[in-house]
Amino acid sequence: AIALYEKSLGPDHPDLATRLNNLAGLLQAQGKYDEAEPLYKRAIAIGETSLGPDHPELATSLNNLGNLLVAKGKYDEAE
């Protein structure tokens, strides 16, 4: 499904970032932390590019990545 969104919306569309963030959340809930992390990071990169680094919607992905990193014991990265 992500590939279809990327194809139809483009690789830097904010809606794609939302879907990546949601998929990462699902993977995190399933304990698949290593699969979730790059999706959160990609969602953040898209958000920074398409919305700007200070946009409030970006905070959701940043918070989610921080929580994931804490769960993985990567406290310095989570900060």
PQR file with spaces between the fields and no chain letter, atoms N, CA, C, O and H, PARSE charges and radii, in Angstrom:
ATOM       1  N    ALA     1       0.811   -1.197    0.000 -0.4000 1.5000
ATOM       2  CA   ALA     1       0.000    0.000    0.000 -0.0000 2.0000
ATOM       3  C    ALA     1       0.858    1.266    0.000  0.5500 1.7000
ATOM       4  O    ALA     1       0.511    2.254   -0.648 -0.5500 1.4000
ATOM       5  N    ILE     2       1.974    1.235    0.725 -0.4000 1.5000
ATOM       6  CA   ILE     2       2.855    2.407    0.781 -0.0000 2.0000
ATOM       7  C    ILE     2       3.399    2.700   -0.608  0.5500 1.7000
ATOM       8  O    ILE     2       3.489    3.862   -1.006 -0.5500 1.4000
ATOM       9  H    ILE     2       2.255    0.432    1.252  0.4000 1.0000
ATOM      10  N    ALA     3       3.756    1.677   -1.338 -0.4000 1.5000
ATOM      11  CA   ALA     3       4.284    1.882   -2.687 -0.0000 2.0000
ATOM      12  C    ALA     3       3.256    2.559   -3.587  0.5500 1.7000
ATOM      13  O    ALA     3       3.612    3.396   -4.418 -0.5500 1.4000
ATOM      14  H    ALA     3       3.683    0.733   -1.015  0.4000 1.0000
ATOM      15  N    LEU     4       1.986    2.204   -3.427 -0.4000 1.5000
ATOM      16  CA   LEU     4       0.935    2.836   -4.227 -0.0000 2.0000
ATOM      17  C    LEU     4       0.782    4.318   -3.866  0.5500 1.7000
ATOM      18  O    LEU     4       0.634    5.166   -4.747 -0.5500 1.4000
ATOM      19  H    LEU     4       1.697    1.525   -2.753  0.4000 1.0000
ATOM      20  N    TYR     5       0.820    4.620   -2.569 -0.4000 1.5000
ATOM      21  CA   TYR     5       0.742    6.025   -2.157 -0.0000 2.0000
ATOM      22  C    TYR     5       1.929    6.815   -2.686  0.5500 1.7000
ATOM      23  O    TYR     5       1.780    7.941   -3.160 -0.5500 1.4000
ATOM      24  H    TYR     5       0.940    3.931   -1.854  0.4000 1.0000
ATOM      25  N    GLU     6       3.103    6.216   -2.600 -0.4000 1.5000
ATOM      26  CA   GLU     6       4.304    6.904   -3.077 -0.0000 2.0000
ATOM      27  C    GLU     6       4.229    7.154   -4.579  0.5500 1.7000
ATOM      28  O    GLU     6       4.619    8.218   -5.061 -0.5500 1.4000
ATOM      29  H    GLU     6       3.225    5.301   -2.215  0.4000 1.0000
ATOM      30  N    LYS     7       3.731    6.180   -5.302 -0.4000 1.5000
ATOM      31  CA   LYS     7       3.609    6.328   -6.755 -0.0000 2.0000
ATOM      32  C    LYS     7       2.587    7.399   -7.118  0.5500 1.7000
ATOM      33  O    LYS     7       2.820    8.194   -8.028 -0.5500 1.4000
ATOM      34  H    LYS     7       3.414    5.316   -4.911  0.4000 1.0000
ATOM      35  N    SER     8       1.467    7.424   -6.418 -0.4000 1.5000
ATOM      36  CA   SER     8       0.409    8.372   -6.775 -0.0000 2.0000
ATOM      37  C    SER     8       0.638    9.770   -6.194  0.5500 1.7000
ATOM      38  O    SER     8       0.287   10.766   -6.827 -0.5500 1.4000
ATOM      39  H    SER     8       1.278    6.778   -5.679  0.4000 1.0000
ATOM      40  N    LEU     9       1.218    9.851   -5.006 -0.4000 1.5000
ATOM      41  CA   LEU     9       1.409   11.151   -4.355 -0.0000 2.0000
ATOM      42  C    LEU     9       2.784   11.761   -4.594  0.5500 1.7000
ATOM      43  O    LEU     9       2.950   12.980   -4.553 -0.5500 1.4000
ATOM      44  H    LEU     9       1.503    9.043   -4.492  0.4000 1.0000
ATOM      45  N    GLY    10       3.766   10.903   -4.843 -0.4000 1.5000
ATOM      46  CA   GLY    10       5.145   11.354   -4.956 -0.0000 2.0000
ATOM      47  C    GLY    10       5.892   11.050   -3.666  0.5500 1.7000
ATOM      48  O    GLY    10       5.272   10.882   -2.616 -0.5500 1.4000
ATOM      49  H    GLY    10       3.631    9.912   -4.876  0.4000 1.0000
ATOM      50  N    PRO    11       7.225   10.977   -3.735 -0.5600 1.5000
ATOM      51  CA   PRO    11       8.022   10.527   -2.595  0.2800 2.0000
ATOM      52  C    PRO    11       8.139   11.536   -1.449  0.5500 1.7000
ATOM      53  O    PRO    11       8.601   11.178   -0.365 -0.5500 1.4000
ATOM      54  N    ASP    12       7.732   12.781   -1.667 -0.4000 1.5000
ATOM      55  CA   ASP    12       7.881   13.808   -0.641 -0.0000 2.0000
ATOM      56  C    ASP    12       6.551   14.419   -0.202  0.5500 1.7000
ATOM      57  O    ASP    12       6.527   15.534    0.319 -0.5500 1.4000
ATOM      58  H    ASP    12       7.357   13.071   -2.547  0.4000 1.0000
ATOM      59  N    HIS    13       5.465   13.712   -0.403 -0.4000 1.5000
ATOM      60  CA   HIS    13       4.145   14.245   -0.055 -0.0000 2.0000
ATOM      61  C    HIS    13       3.879   14.048    1.440  0.5500 1.7000
ATOM      62  O    HIS    13       4.179   12.984    1.981 -0.5500 1.4000
ATOM      63  H    HIS    13       5.485   12.807   -0.826  0.4000 1.0000
ATOM      64  N    PRO    14       3.324   15.053    2.108 -0.5600 1.5000
ATOM      65  CA   PRO    14       3.052   14.922    3.547  0.2800 2.0000
ATOM      66  C    PRO    14       2.104   13.771    3.894  0.5500 1.7000
ATOM      67  O    PRO    14       2.225   13.188    4.971 -0.5500 1.4000
ATOM      68  N    ASP    15       1.178   13.438    3.018 -0.4000 1.5000
ATOM      69  CA   ASP    15       0.286   12.305    3.295 -0.0000 2.0000
ATOM      70  C    ASP    15       1.053   10.989    3.325  0.5500 1.7000
ATOM      71  O    ASP    15       0.699   10.077    4.072 -0.5500 1.4000
ATOM      72  H    ASP    15       1.080   13.912    2.143  0.4000 1.0000
ATOM      73  N    LEU    16       2.094   10.890    2.520 -0.4000 1.5000
ATOM      74  CA   LEU    16       2.933    9.696    2.554 -0.0000 2.0000
ATOM      75  C    LEU    16       3.636    9.607    3.904  0.5500 1.7000
ATOM      76  O    LEU    16       3.753    8.524    4.476 -0.5500 1.4000
ATOM      77  H    LEU    16       2.382   11.631    1.913  0.4000 1.0000
ATOM      78  N    ALA    17       4.100   10.736    4.408 -0.4000 1.5000
ATOM      79  CA   ALA    17       4.744   10.754    5.727 -0.0000 2.0000
ATOM      80  C    ALA    17       3.786   10.256    6.800  0.5500 1.7000
ATOM      81  O    ALA    17       4.186    9.509    7.692 -0.5500 1.4000
ATOM      82  H    ALA    17       4.005   11.616    3.943  0.4000 1.0000
ATOM      83  N    THR    18       2.541   10.659    6.721 -0.4000 1.5000
ATOM      84  CA   THR    18       1.541   10.213    7.695 -0.0000 2.0000
ATOM      85  C    THR    18       1.360    8.706    7.624  0.5500 1.7000
ATOM      86  O    THR    18       1.292    8.037    8.655 -0.5500 1.4000
ATOM      87  H    THR    18       2.216   11.267    5.996  0.4000 1.0000
ATOM      88  N    ARG    19       1.282    8.181    6.438 -0.4000 1.5000
ATOM      89  CA   ARG    19       1.092    6.734    6.285 -0.0000 2.0000
ATOM      90  C    ARG    19       2.311    5.955    6.761  0.5500 1.7000
ATOM      91  O    ARG    19       2.175    4.895    7.372 -0.5500 1.4000
ATOM      92  H    ARG    19       1.337    8.725    5.601  0.4000 1.0000
ATOM      93  N    LEU    20       3.504    6.481    6.481 -0.4000 1.5000
ATOM      94  CA   LEU    20       4.724    5.834    6.970 -0.0000 2.0000
ATOM      95  C    LEU    20       4.745    5.840    8.497  0.5500 1.7000
ATOM      96  O    LEU    20       5.093    4.836    9.119 -0.5500 1.4000
ATOM      97  H    LEU    20       3.614    7.342    5.985  0.4000 1.0000
ATOM      98  N    ASN    21       4.378    6.958    9.095 -0.4000 1.5000
ATOM      99  CA   ASN    21       4.327    7.059   10.548 -0.0000 2.0000
ATOM     100  C    ASN    21       3.333    6.047   11.119  0.5500 1.7000
ATOM     101  O    ASN    21       3.622    5.399   12.125 -0.5500 1.4000
ATOM     102  H    ASN    21       4.096    7.774    8.589  0.4000 1.0000
ATOM     103  N    ASN    22       2.182    5.910   10.496 -0.4000 1.5000
ATOM     104  CA   ASN    22       1.168    4.962   10.967 -0.0000 2.0000
ATOM     105  C    ASN    22       1.650    3.520   10.851  0.5500 1.7000
ATOM     106  O    ASN    22       1.438    2.715   11.759 -0.5500 1.4000
ATOM     107  H    ASN    22       1.947    6.437    9.680  0.4000 1.0000
ATOM     108  N    LEU    23       2.291    3.197    9.745 -0.4000 1.5000
ATOM     109  CA   LEU    23       2.814    1.845    9.569 -0.0000 2.0000
ATOM     110  C    LEU    23       3.913    1.569   10.592  0.5500 1.7000
ATOM     111  O    LEU    23       3.980    0.479   11.161 -0.5500 1.4000
ATOM     112  H    LEU    23       2.463    3.851    9.008  0.4000 1.0000
ATOM     113  N    ALA    24       4.763    2.550   10.821 -0.4000 1.5000
ATOM     114  CA   ALA    24       5.817    2.381   11.826 -0.0000 2.0000
ATOM     115  C    ALA    24       5.204    2.135   13.200  0.5500 1.7000
ATOM     116  O    ALA    24       5.704    1.306   13.961 -0.5500 1.4000
ATOM     117  H    ALA    24       4.708    3.435   10.359  0.4000 1.0000
ATOM     118  N    GLY    25       4.131    2.842   13.523 -0.4000 1.5000
ATOM     119  CA   GLY    25       3.449    2.629   14.797 -0.0000 2.0000
ATOM     120  C    GLY    25       2.907    1.223   14.931  0.5500 1.7000
ATOM     121  O    GLY    25       2.988    0.622   16.003 -0.5500 1.4000
ATOM     122  H    GLY    25       3.725    3.516   12.905  0.4000 1.0000
ATOM     123  N    LEU    26       2.358    0.695   13.858 -0.4000 1.5000
ATOM     124  CA   LEU    26       1.857   -0.683   13.864 -0.0000 2.0000
ATOM     125  C    LEU    26       3.003   -1.662   14.091  0.5500 1.7000
ATOM     126  O    LEU    26       2.894   -2.578   14.906 -0.5500 1.4000
ATOM     127  H    LEU    26       2.292    1.183   12.988  0.4000 1.0000
ATOM     128  N    LEU    27       4.097   -1.463   13.370 -0.4000 1.5000
ATOM     129  CA   LEU    27       5.253   -2.348   13.536 -0.0000 2.0000
ATOM     130  C    LEU    27       5.816   -2.254   14.948  0.5500 1.7000
ATOM     131  O    LEU    27       6.214   -3.263   15.531 -0.5500 1.4000
ATOM     132  H    LEU    27       4.185   -0.718   12.709  0.4000 1.0000
ATOM     133  N    GLN    28       5.847   -1.049   15.493 -0.4000 1.5000
ATOM     134  CA   GLN    28       6.326   -0.878   16.861 -0.0000 2.0000
ATOM     135  C    GLN    28       5.423   -1.633   17.837  0.5500 1.7000
ATOM     136  O    GLN    28       5.915   -2.295   18.751 -0.5500 1.4000
ATOM     137  H    GLN    28       5.524   -0.230   15.019  0.4000 1.0000
ATOM     138  N    ALA    29       4.136   -1.539   17.651 -0.4000 1.5000
ATOM     139  CA   ALA    29       3.191   -2.239   18.526 -0.0000 2.0000
ATOM     140  C    ALA    29       3.360   -3.757   18.451  0.5500 1.7000
ATOM     141  O    ALA    29       3.061   -4.471   19.409 -0.5500 1.4000
ATOM     142  H    ALA    29       3.736   -1.002   16.908  0.4000 1.0000
ATOM     143  N    GLN    30       3.836   -4.234   17.320 -0.4000 1.5000
ATOM     144  CA   GLN    30       4.086   -5.666   17.135 -0.0000 2.0000
ATOM     145  C    GLN    30       5.470   -6.071   17.628  0.5500 1.7000
ATOM     146  O    GLN    30       5.845   -7.241   17.543 -0.5500 1.4000
ATOM     147  H    GLN    30       4.078   -3.655   16.542  0.4000 1.0000
ATOM     148  N    GLY    31       6.232   -5.102   18.144 -0.4000 1.5000
ATOM     149  CA   GLY    31       7.574   -5.390   18.633 -0.0000 2.0000
ATOM     150  C    GLY    31       8.632   -5.426   17.546  0.5500 1.7000
ATOM     151  O    GLY    31       9.755   -5.864   17.796 -0.5500 1.4000
ATOM     152  H    GLY    31       5.927   -4.152   18.213  0.4000 1.0000
ATOM     153  N    LYS    32       8.304   -4.980   16.359 -0.4000 1.5000
ATOM     154  CA   LYS    32       9.238   -4.988   15.226 -0.0000 2.0000
ATOM     155  C    LYS    32       9.957   -3.645   15.149  0.5500 1.7000
ATOM     156  O    LYS    32       9.809   -2.892   14.187 -0.5500 1.4000
ATOM     157  H    LYS    32       7.392   -4.625   16.156  0.4000 1.0000
ATOM     158  N    TYR    33      10.738   -3.370   16.187 -0.4000 1.5000
ATOM     159  CA   TYR    33      11.374   -2.067   16.341 -0.0000 2.0000
ATOM     160  C    TYR    33      12.344   -1.731   15.210  0.5500 1.7000
ATOM     161  O    TYR    33      12.391   -0.595   14.739 -0.5500 1.4000
ATOM     162  H    TYR    33      10.858   -3.982   16.969  0.4000 1.0000
ATOM     163  N    ASP    34      13.111   -2.720   14.784 -0.4000 1.5000
ATOM     164  CA   ASP    34      14.096   -2.453   13.737 -0.0000 2.0000
ATOM     165  C    ASP    34      13.444   -2.150   12.391  0.5500 1.7000
ATOM     166  O    ASP    34      14.040   -1.468   11.557 -0.5500 1.4000
ATOM     167  H    ASP    34      13.073   -3.643   15.167  0.4000 1.0000
ATOM     168  N    GLU    35      12.247   -2.642   12.174 -0.4000 1.5000
ATOM     169  CA   GLU    35      11.508   -2.319   10.949 -0.0000 2.0000
ATOM     170  C    GLU    35      10.823   -0.959   11.062  0.5500 1.7000
ATOM     171  O    GLU    35      10.676   -0.250   10.066 -0.5500 1.4000
ATOM     172  H    GLU    35      11.763   -3.196   12.852  0.4000 1.0000
ATOM     173  N    ALA    36      10.411   -0.603   12.260 -0.4000 1.5000
ATOM     174  CA   ALA    36       9.702    0.662   12.465 -0.0000 2.0000
ATOM     175  C    ALA    36      10.626    1.872   12.388  0.5500 1.7000
ATOM     176  O    ALA    36      10.241    2.915   11.858 -0.5500 1.4000
ATOM     177  H    ALA    36      10.531   -1.179   13.069  0.4000 1.0000
ATOM     178  N    GLU    37      11.828    1.742   12.906 -0.4000 1.5000
ATOM     179  CA   GLU    37      12.727    2.898   13.008 -0.0000 2.0000
ATOM     180  C    GLU    37      12.986    3.608   11.683  0.5500 1.7000
ATOM     181  O    GLU    37      12.854    4.830   11.628 -0.5500 1.4000
ATOM     182  H    GLU    37      12.141    0.895   13.336  0.4000 1.0000
ATOM     183  N    PRO    38      13.350    2.896   10.607 -0.5600 1.5000
ATOM     184  CA   PRO    38      13.595    3.623    9.354  0.2800 2.0000
ATOM     185  C    PRO    38      12.341    4.284    8.780  0.5500 1.7000
ATOM     186  O    PRO    38      12.437    5.288    8.076 -0.5500 1.4000
ATOM     187  N    LEU    39      11.177    3.729    9.077 -0.4000 1.5000
ATOM     188  CA   LEU    39       9.937    4.345    8.594 -0.0000 2.0000
ATOM     189  C    LEU    39       9.670    5.658    9.314  0.5500 1.7000
ATOM     190  O    LEU    39       9.276    6.644    8.691 -0.5500 1.4000
ATOM     191  H    LEU    39      11.099    2.913    9.649  0.4000 1.0000
ATOM     192  N    TYR    40       9.885    5.672   10.629 -0.4000 1.5000
ATOM     193  CA   TYR    40       9.750    6.937   11.361 -0.0000 2.0000
ATOM     194  C    TYR    40      10.737    7.972   10.825  0.5500 1.7000
ATOM     195  O    TYR    40      10.384    9.132   10.614 -0.5500 1.4000
ATOM     196  H    TYR    40      10.205    4.871   11.135  0.4000 1.0000
ATOM     197  N    LYS    41      11.973    7.537   10.609 -0.4000 1.5000
ATOM     198  CA   LYS    41      13.004    8.467   10.122 -0.0000 2.0000
ATOM     199  C    LYS    41      12.657    8.994    8.737  0.5500 1.7000
ATOM     200  O    LYS    41      12.890   10.167    8.444 -0.5500 1.4000
ATOM     201  H    LYS    41      12.260    6.595   10.781  0.4000 1.0000
ATOM     202  N    ARG    42      12.111    8.152    7.898 -0.4000 1.5000
ATOM     203  CA   ARG    42      11.712    8.609    6.563 -0.0000 2.0000
ATOM     204  C    ARG    42      10.530    9.565    6.648  0.5500 1.7000
ATOM     205  O    ARG    42      10.488   10.563    5.928 -0.5500 1.4000
ATOM     206  H    ARG    42      11.922    7.199    8.137  0.4000 1.0000
ATOM     207  N    ALA    43       9.573    9.273    7.516 -0.4000 1.5000
ATOM     208  CA   ALA    43       8.436   10.172    7.707 -0.0000 2.0000
ATOM     209  C    ALA    43       8.914   11.542    8.182  0.5500 1.7000
ATOM     210  O    ALA    43       8.401   12.569    7.739 -0.5500 1.4000
ATOM     211  H    ALA    43       9.606    8.463    8.101  0.4000 1.0000
ATOM     212  N    ILE    44       9.888   11.557    9.074 -0.4000 1.5000
ATOM     213  CA   ILE    44      10.447   12.821    9.563 -0.0000 2.0000
ATOM     214  C    ILE    44      11.136   13.577    8.441  0.5500 1.7000
ATOM     215  O    ILE    44      10.952   14.785    8.299 -0.5500 1.4000
ATOM     216  H    ILE    44      10.305   10.723    9.433  0.4000 1.0000
ATOM     217  N    ALA    45      11.923   12.877    7.649 -0.4000 1.5000
ATOM     218  CA   ALA    45      12.630   13.526    6.533 -0.0000 2.0000
ATOM     219  C    ALA    45      11.644   14.131    5.541  0.5500 1.7000
ATOM     220  O    ALA    45      11.842   15.251    5.068 -0.5500 1.4000
ATOM     221  H    ALA    45      12.073   11.895    7.764  0.4000 1.0000
ATOM     222  N    ILE    46      10.595   13.399    5.228 -0.4000 1.5000
ATOM     223  CA   ILE    46       9.571   13.914    4.306 -0.0000 2.0000
ATOM     224  C    ILE    46       8.897   15.136    4.913  0.5500 1.7000
ATOM     225  O    ILE    46       8.702   16.145    4.234 -0.5500 1.4000
ATOM     226  H    ILE    46      10.434   12.490    5.612  0.4000 1.0000
ATOM     227  N    GLY    47       8.547   15.048    6.174 -0.4000 1.5000
ATOM     228  CA   GLY    47       7.899   16.171    6.846 -0.0000 2.0000
ATOM     229  C    GLY    47       8.772   17.411    6.883  0.5500 1.7000
ATOM     230  O    GLY    47       8.286   18.521    6.666 -0.5500 1.4000
ATOM     231  H    GLY    47       8.706   14.228    6.726  0.4000 1.0000
ATOM     232  N    GLU    48      10.047   17.235    7.155 -0.4000 1.5000
ATOM     233  CA   GLU    48      10.962   18.379    7.186 -0.0000 2.0000
ATOM     234  C    GLU    48      11.059   19.034    5.814  0.5500 1.7000
ATOM     235  O    GLU    48      11.123   20.258    5.703 -0.5500 1.4000
ATOM     236  H    GLU    48      10.442   16.334    7.331  0.4000 1.0000
ATOM     237  N    THR    49      11.070   18.207    4.767 -0.4000 1.5000
ATOM     238  CA   THR    49      11.177   18.722    3.409 -0.0000 2.0000
ATOM     239  C    THR    49       9.881   19.386    2.949  0.5500 1.7000
ATOM     240  O    THR    49       9.901   20.486    2.398 -0.5500 1.4000
ATOM     241  H    THR    49      11.018   17.212    4.857  0.4000 1.0000
ATOM     242  N    SER    50       8.764   18.715    3.176 -0.4000 1.5000
ATOM     243  CA   SER    50       7.498   19.190    2.613 -0.0000 2.0000
ATOM     244  C    SER    50       6.780   20.217    3.491  0.5500 1.7000
ATOM     245  O    SER    50       6.070   21.083    2.981 -0.5500 1.4000
ATOM     246  H    SER    50       8.747   17.821    3.624  0.4000 1.0000
ATOM     247  N    LEU    51       6.965   20.120    4.802 -0.4000 1.5000
ATOM     248  CA   LEU    51       6.243   21.007    5.716 -0.0000 2.0000
ATOM     249  C    LEU    51       7.144   22.040    6.388  0.5500 1.7000
ATOM     250  O    LEU    51       6.680   23.096    6.817 -0.5500 1.4000
ATOM     251  H    LEU    51       7.542   19.416    5.216  0.4000 1.0000
ATOM     252  N    GLY    52       8.420   21.728    6.472 -0.4000 1.5000
ATOM     253  CA   GLY    52       9.362   22.588    7.175 -0.0000 2.0000
ATOM     254  C    GLY    52       9.682   22.018    8.550  0.5500 1.7000
ATOM     255  O    GLY    52       8.861   21.313    9.136 -0.5500 1.4000
ATOM     256  H    GLY    52       8.797   20.870    6.123  0.4000 1.0000
ATOM     257  N    PRO    53      10.870   22.318    9.068 -0.5600 1.5000
ATOM     258  CA   PRO    53      11.316   21.694   10.313  0.2800 2.0000
ATOM     259  C    PRO    53      10.560   22.127   11.563  0.5500 1.7000
ATOM     260  O    PRO    53      10.678   21.479   12.602 -0.5500 1.4000
ATOM     261  N    ASP    54       9.792   23.198   11.488 -0.4000 1.5000
ATOM     262  CA   ASP    54       9.073   23.693   12.665 -0.0000 2.0000
ATOM     263  C    ASP    54       7.568   23.434   12.604  0.5500 1.7000
ATOM     264  O    ASP    54       6.815   23.953   13.429 -0.5500 1.4000
ATOM     265  H    ASP    54       9.696   23.725   10.644  0.4000 1.0000
ATOM     266  N    HIS    55       7.132   22.643   11.644 -0.4000 1.5000
ATOM     267  CA   HIS    55       5.694   22.392   11.486 -0.0000 2.0000
ATOM     268  C    HIS    55       5.195   21.482   12.607  0.5500 1.7000
ATOM     269  O    HIS    55       5.857   20.499   12.941 -0.5500 1.4000
ATOM     270  H    HIS    55       7.744   22.221   10.975  0.4000 1.0000
ATOM     271  N    PRO    56       4.030   21.796   13.197 -0.5600 1.5000
ATOM     272  CA   PRO    56       3.526   20.980   14.319  0.2800 2.0000
ATOM     273  C    PRO    56       3.236   19.522   13.978  0.5500 1.7000
ATOM     274  O    PRO    56       3.340   18.661   14.852 -0.5500 1.4000
ATOM     275  N    GLU    57       2.876   19.224   12.738 -0.4000 1.5000
ATOM     276  CA   GLU    57       2.606   17.825   12.375 -0.0000 2.0000
ATOM     277  C    GLU    57       3.863   16.972   12.460  0.5500 1.7000
ATOM     278  O    GLU    57       3.781   15.760   12.658 -0.5500 1.4000
ATOM     279  H    GLU    57       2.792   19.923   12.028  0.4000 1.0000
ATOM     280  N    LEU    58       5.008   17.590   12.313 -0.4000 1.5000
ATOM     281  CA   LEU    58       6.272   16.867   12.396 -0.0000 2.0000
ATOM     282  C    LEU    58       6.504   16.349   13.814  0.5500 1.7000
ATOM     283  O    LEU    58       7.185   15.341   14.004 -0.5500 1.4000
ATOM     284  H    LEU    58       5.075   18.575   12.152  0.4000 1.0000
ATOM     285  N    ALA    59       5.946   17.027   14.801 -0.4000 1.5000
ATOM     286  CA   ALA    59       6.145   16.642   16.198 -0.0000 2.0000
ATOM     287  C    ALA    59       5.643   15.232   16.479  0.5500 1.7000
ATOM     288  O    ALA    59       6.214   14.536   17.318 -0.5500 1.4000
ATOM     289  H    ALA    59       5.393   17.846   14.647  0.4000 1.0000
ATOM     290  N    THR    60       4.600   14.799   15.803 -0.4000 1.5000
ATOM     291  CA   THR    60       4.059   13.458   16.033 -0.0000 2.0000
ATOM     292  C    THR    60       5.092   12.391   15.692  0.5500 1.7000
ATOM     293  O    THR    60       5.338   11.483   16.486 -0.5500 1.4000
ATOM     294  H    THR    60       4.137   15.364   15.120  0.4000 1.0000
ATOM     295  N    SER    61       5.693   12.500   14.520 -0.4000 1.5000
ATOM     296  CA   SER    61       6.692   11.512   14.118 -0.0000 2.0000
ATOM     297  C    SER    61       7.933   11.587   15.001  0.5500 1.7000
ATOM     298  O    SER    61       8.511   10.559   15.353 -0.5500 1.4000
ATOM     299  H    SER    61       5.493   13.238   13.875  0.4000 1.0000
ATOM     300  N    LEU    62       8.344   12.804   15.358 -0.4000 1.5000
ATOM     301  CA   LEU    62       9.503   12.958   16.244 -0.0000 2.0000
ATOM     302  C    LEU    62       9.233   12.310   17.599  0.5500 1.7000
ATOM     303  O    LEU    62      10.098   11.622   18.142 -0.5500 1.4000
ATOM     304  H    LEU    62       7.874   13.640   15.071  0.4000 1.0000
ATOM     305  N    ASN    63       8.053   12.522   18.140 -0.4000 1.5000
ATOM     306  CA   ASN    63       7.680   11.918   19.420 -0.0000 2.0000
ATOM     307  C    ASN    63       7.645   10.402   19.314  0.5500 1.7000
ATOM     308  O    ASN    63       8.142    9.700   20.194 -0.5500 1.4000
ATOM     309  H    ASN    63       7.350   13.081   17.700  0.4000 1.0000
ATOM     310  N    ASN    64       7.064    9.904   18.245 -0.4000 1.5000
ATOM     311  CA   ASN    64       6.972    8.457   18.073 -0.0000 2.0000
ATOM     312  C    ASN    64       8.348    7.819   17.940  0.5500 1.7000
ATOM     313  O    ASN    64       8.606    6.757   18.507 -0.5500 1.4000
ATOM     314  H    ASN    64       6.660   10.474   17.529  0.4000 1.0000
ATOM     315  N    LEU    65       9.232    8.472   17.186 -0.4000 1.5000
ATOM     316  CA   LEU    65      10.592    7.945   17.065 -0.0000 2.0000
ATOM     317  C    LEU    65      11.286    7.970   18.420  0.5500 1.7000
ATOM     318  O    LEU    65      11.978    7.017   18.780 -0.5500 1.4000
ATOM     319  H    LEU    65       9.023    9.335   16.725  0.4000 1.0000
ATOM     320  N    GLY    66      11.108    9.047   19.169 -0.4000 1.5000
ATOM     321  CA   GLY    66      11.705    9.121   20.505 -0.0000 2.0000
ATOM     322  C    GLY    66      11.236    7.989   21.399  0.5500 1.7000
ATOM     323  O    GLY    66      12.041    7.375   22.100 -0.5500 1.4000
ATOM     324  H    GLY    66      10.547    9.821   18.876  0.4000 1.0000
ATOM     325  N    ASN    67       9.951    7.711   21.380 -0.4000 1.5000
ATOM     326  CA   ASN    67       9.412    6.609   22.185 -0.0000 2.0000
ATOM     327  C    ASN    67       9.970    5.262   21.746  0.5500 1.7000
ATOM     328  O    ASN    67      10.256    4.400   22.577 -0.5500 1.4000
ATOM     329  H    ASN    67       9.297    8.209   20.811  0.4000 1.0000
ATOM     330  N    LEU    68      10.121    5.087   20.451 -0.4000 1.5000
ATOM     331  CA   LEU    68      10.698    3.845   19.937 -0.0000 2.0000
ATOM     332  C    LEU    68      12.140    3.690   20.403  0.5500 1.7000
ATOM     333  O    LEU    68      12.548    2.614   20.839 -0.5500 1.4000
ATOM     334  H    LEU    68       9.888    5.788   19.776  0.4000 1.0000
ATOM     335  N    LEU    69      12.908    4.772   20.308 -0.4000 1.5000
ATOM     336  CA   LEU    69      14.306    4.705   20.717 -0.0000 2.0000
ATOM     337  C    LEU    69      14.436    4.415   22.208  0.5500 1.7000
ATOM     338  O    LEU    69      15.340    3.686   22.617 -0.5500 1.4000
ATOM     339  H    LEU    69      12.577    5.646   19.954  0.4000 1.0000
ATOM     340  N    VAL    70      13.561    4.965   23.011 -0.4000 1.5000
ATOM     341  CA   VAL    70      13.553    4.646   24.438 -0.0000 2.0000
ATOM     342  C    VAL    70      13.264    3.158   24.630  0.5500 1.7000
ATOM     343  O    VAL    70      13.920    2.495   25.434 -0.5500 1.4000
ATOM     344  H    VAL    70      12.826    5.556   22.679  0.4000 1.0000
ATOM     345  N    ALA    71      12.291    2.637   23.901 -0.4000 1.5000
ATOM     346  CA   ALA    71      11.950    1.217   24.003 -0.0000 2.0000
ATOM     347  C    ALA    71      13.127    0.328   23.606  0.5500 1.7000
ATOM     348  O    ALA    71      13.281   -0.781   24.118 -0.5500 1.4000
ATOM     349  H    ALA    71      11.758    3.176   23.248  0.4000 1.0000
ATOM     350  N    LYS    72      13.958    0.829   22.685 -0.4000 1.5000
ATOM     351  CA   LYS    72      15.139    0.071   22.245 -0.0000 2.0000
ATOM     352  C    LYS    72      16.341    0.305   23.157  0.5500 1.7000
ATOM     353  O    LYS    72      17.398   -0.295   22.961 -0.5500 1.4000
ATOM     354  H    LYS    72      13.833    1.729   22.269  0.4000 1.0000
ATOM     355  N    GLY    73      16.179    1.182   24.159 -0.4000 1.5000
ATOM     356  CA   GLY    73      17.275    1.477   25.066 -0.0000 2.0000
ATOM     357  C    GLY    73      18.288    2.466   24.509  0.5500 1.7000
ATOM     358  O    GLY    73      19.383    2.602   25.054 -0.5500 1.4000
ATOM     359  H    GLY    73      15.320    1.669   24.318  0.4000 1.0000
ATOM     360  N    LYS    74      17.940    3.150   23.441 -0.4000 1.5000
ATOM     361  CA   LYS    74      18.826    4.144   22.809 -0.0000 2.0000
ATOM     362  C    LYS    74      18.504    5.526   23.366  0.5500 1.7000
ATOM     363  O    LYS    74      18.012    6.399   22.651 -0.5500 1.4000
ATOM     364  H    LYS    74      17.050    3.039   22.998  0.4000 1.0000
ATOM     365  N    TYR    75      18.786    5.707   24.640 -0.4000 1.5000
ATOM     366  CA   TYR    75      18.377    6.919   25.336 -0.0000 2.0000
ATOM     367  C    TYR    75      19.049    8.178   24.792  0.5500 1.7000
ATOM     368  O    TYR    75      18.413    9.227   24.694 -0.5500 1.4000
ATOM     369  H    TYR    75      19.186    4.998   25.221  0.4000 1.0000
ATOM     370  N    ASP    76      20.317    8.081   24.443 -0.4000 1.5000
ATOM     371  CA   ASP    76      21.011    9.267   23.915 -0.0000 2.0000
ATOM     372  C    ASP    76      20.406    9.719   22.588  0.5500 1.7000
ATOM     373  O    ASP    76      20.271   10.918   22.342 -0.5500 1.4000
ATOM     374  H    ASP    76      20.833    7.228   24.523  0.4000 1.0000
ATOM     375  N    GLU    77      20.048    8.777   21.747 -0.4000 1.5000
ATOM     376  CA   GLU    77      19.429    9.123   20.460 -0.0000 2.0000
ATOM     377  C    GLU    77      18.014    9.675   20.645  0.5500 1.7000
ATOM     378  O    GLU    77      17.563   10.522   19.873 -0.5500 1.4000
ATOM     379  H    GLU    77      20.158    7.803   21.947  0.4000 1.0000
ATOM     380  N    ALA    78      17.325    9.192   21.669 -0.4000 1.5000
ATOM     381  CA   ALA    78      15.940    9.603   21.903 -0.0000 2.0000
ATOM     382  C    ALA    78      15.857   11.043   22.362  0.5500 1.7000
ATOM     383  O    ALA    78      14.836   11.702   22.170 -0.5500 1.4000
ATOM     384  H    ALA    78      17.691    8.504   22.296  0.4000 1.0000
ATOM     385  N    GLU    79      16.903   11.524   22.956 -0.4000 1.5000
ATOM     386  CA   GLU    79      16.904   12.893   23.477 -0.0000 2.0000
ATOM     387  C    GLU    79      16.753   13.869   22.362  0.5500 1.7000
ATOM     388  O    GLU    79      16.731   15.077   22.598 -0.5500 1.4000
ATOM     389  H    GLU    79      17.733   10.989   23.112  0.4000 1.0000
